[in-house]
Amino acid sequence: MTSDGRYLLMSDGSSTITFRDRDSFKVVRKIELRDGNRPVDRLNELEFIEGEIWAHIFTEDLIVRISPKNGRVKGWLDLSVLRSHLSPNARVDVINGLAYDTKGNRIFVTGKFWPNVFEIRVAGFAN
């Protein structure tokens, strides 16, 4: 779950993102995430970053950038390179932590059982 400042945005693990009223929790609208004509499911961790919804794809080292207006994919981030910075002996699982520091304009990623939190910089993105 995340917030765009007006609504709560939720995923149920499918390709649907639900916008809910922050006070009443009533459903305001829903969008379906699509990359071209293909639905993208297994949405996990959500974060609202500079006008976009970012979502982790469950069991993958992928983050998808989403238009909150229409659910269209704006871009993909392959974070598999982060695993090379983890100890080879570390018992780690999937990426499942995504956070945005609005004041510092910083993006953080971690994973289940990961001993590290990584600050990432994205080419073409103002961080």
N, C-alpha and C positions, 0 to 999 in steps of 0.2 A: 504494500500500500504506500502511496505517496500523495502529495497534494500539489496542485498547481496554484495554490493561493486562494482559490475560490471553491474548488471541489476536492473531494477525496477520490483518488483514482485507485481502482482495485483490479487485481487479476485473480482468476480462479484456476490458473494453469492451462487454460485453453488459449485461443487466439483473441479472446474478447477482453477489452478493458472497459470497466464500468465506472462511470462518473456518478458520484453520490453527493447529495447535499450535505455539507459539513454539520449542520445542526440537526436536521431531521433524519439523515441517513437514507432518505428516499432516492431511488434511482432517477437521475436526471436524463442520462443518455448512455448509449454504449457505442463503442467502435470496434470493428474487427481489424486486427492487424493483418496486412497483406503486403507481400513482396511481389509486385506485379499482380498477377491473378492468383497467386498461391497464398493461402492462409498460412500464417506463422503461428504455431502453437507452442506450448510448454513455457509460457511466460511465467517468470518467477519473480525475482526481486525487481521492484520498480523504483525509479527516481525521476523527479522532474528537474531538468537541467536546461536553463536558459531557453525556455519556451518549447522544449522537446521532452518527450517521454523516453527514458532509456530503460530497457528491460533486459535482464539476464535470461538467456534461454536455458532452461533446466537441463542438467547433465552435459552441457556444452561449455566451452571456454569462449562463448560468444555473447556480446552485448549488441542489441539492436536499437537504433535511434528511430523514433516514431513521431510522425506528425500527430498532434492531439486533435487536429481539425478533422482528419479523414482516416486515420489509422494506417496511412501508407508508410512504408519503410523509407527513411531518409538516408540510412547508412548502416554499416555493420562494423563492429570492432572485434577482431580476433585477438583474444588475450592469452592464447596458449603460450606465448613467449614468457609470460610471468612464471610459469612452472620451472623454467631453467634457473630462476633465482631462488628457488626453494631447495633446501637440503635434500639430497637424493634419498636420505634415510627417513625423511619426514613422512608421517602417515597423513596424507592430505586427501581431500575429496574435491567435490565440485566447487566452482566459484559460486558464491551465494551472497556476497556482501557488496553493495554499491551505495556510495554516499557522496553527497555534494555539499561542499562548504561554500555557501553563497557569498559570504563576506570576503573570503580569500580566493574565490573562483577556482577551487581545487576539487578534483575528482579522485575518490579513493575506491579501491577494489580489494576484496579479500575473499577467502573461501572457507568452506567447512573444514575445520581442523587445521587451517593454515596458521603457521606461527608468525606470519607477516601480514601487514597491511601495505598496499602499494598505492602511491600517488601516481596517477597516469596523466600524461599530456597527449592530447589528440590533435594531429595535424589538421589545420583548417578550422580549429575550434578555438575560441578566445579564452584559453586558459594557459 
